[in-house]
Amino acid sequence: MSALDGIRVLDLSRVLAGPWATQLLADLGAVVTKVERPVTGDDTRSWGPPWLPGTRESSYFASTNRNKRSIAVDLATPRGQEIVRALALRSDVVVENFKVGGLAAYGLDYAALSALDPALVYCSITGFGQEGPGAERAGYDLVIQATGGLMSVTGEPDGRPMKVGVALVDVLTGLYASNAILAALLERTRSGKGQHIDIALLDTEIAALANQSLACLVTGAAPRRLGNAHPSIVPYEDFATADGHIVLAVGNDRQFRDLVGALGEPSLAGDPRYATNSARVANRAELVPLLGRITVRRPSAEWVALLDPLGVPCGAIRDLAEVFASPEVQARGIARTLARDDGTTVPTVANPIRLSRTPVTYRSAPPRLGEHTEEILAELERGTSI
């Protein structure tokens, strides 16, 4: 038994934010039907290399579409619209990321479908929301990272603004969307009614900027780029070692005392310039280089072995190959494989949710384009007239 057994989701989305939300719902047990364009399918199918071994299927698509079935449908045709409408009316949830108003021309927007099924939960994901001066604009993660402020606080102080190394706004939007969908489904058990969910990448990014966004509202000043440093905590950044880099994330004064003791400079804890976090923030320009002159004396692993038992938050900076090879990641079973009917396997990254009674499931590899078209159409023929 899975947490979302019996829930049907129609996925009209593509690229990352929408598929990330629907993959999460699928992992939790929902039956997710992904509608794709004939011939080309989801844009990310062609976003390679890298490709899955021996195929022209992109690892990008595979990262966000497991546990789904794929049907290839041409929405520009009356027949295609009829099929998708029938699928929607057999679903609990519809997720789409078309431009605002894009599905109205096909009679597949929330107003049209909710008139036929008032219990439908309908989630629309856009770049800038359903109304306002940016509503008609296309929303891509990089554009939102730029226009929503994330790039303004990412990068070295004197360097170029930088994007995060993954499409983080898309991922966060998918997580917010799945939370909203679950909330709407729960509320439906009381009211019997569905509702429309309006999720914007821009809104998500600003909310996810958390302390940085609120600092701007409180002070009236835009936060500046600090590289890997933290605006309100010191030391909280990367430091060079004899063979690489480590990060120190000292969150309180006790941790600082233990840190400088391990570094061989216990007197720094009693120095009024550094004794409290607020003092360390005010004097970071002197303290950080001083600590850096010490950390370069030993390799990263030695520092971690020394500081970890003291409860000083630290870690070596690893690449992803090192991450997957690490004992803690291997022990958690993060890297998995999914089998296909032809005997081949597809790698996947485990869902981080661990439920004790209704665990997430890994039922099927990401589908080939239109792989389940005939199967889904046969189900519709048996269950509804289309």
Buried (B, 14 or more C-beta within 10 A) or exposed (E): EBBBEEBBBBBBBBBBBBBBBBBBBBBBBBBBBBBBBEEEBBBBBEBBEEBBEEEEBBBBBBBBBBBBBBBBBBBEEEEBBBBBBBBBBBBBBBBBBBEBEBBEEBBBBBEBBBEEBEEBBBBBBBBBBBEEEBBEBEBBBEBBBBBBBBBBBBBEEEEEBBBBEEBBBBBBBBBBBBBBBBEBBEBBEEEEEBBBBBBBBBBBBBEBBEEBBEBBEEEEEEBEBBEEBBBEBBBBBBBEBEEEBBBBBBEEBEBBBBBBBBBEBEEBBEBEEBBEBEBBBBBBEEBBEBBBEBBEEBBBBBBBEBBEEBEBBBBBBBEEEEEBEBEEBEEEEBBBEBEBEEEBEBBBEBBEEEEEEEBBBBBBBBBEBBBBBEEBBEBBEEEEEB
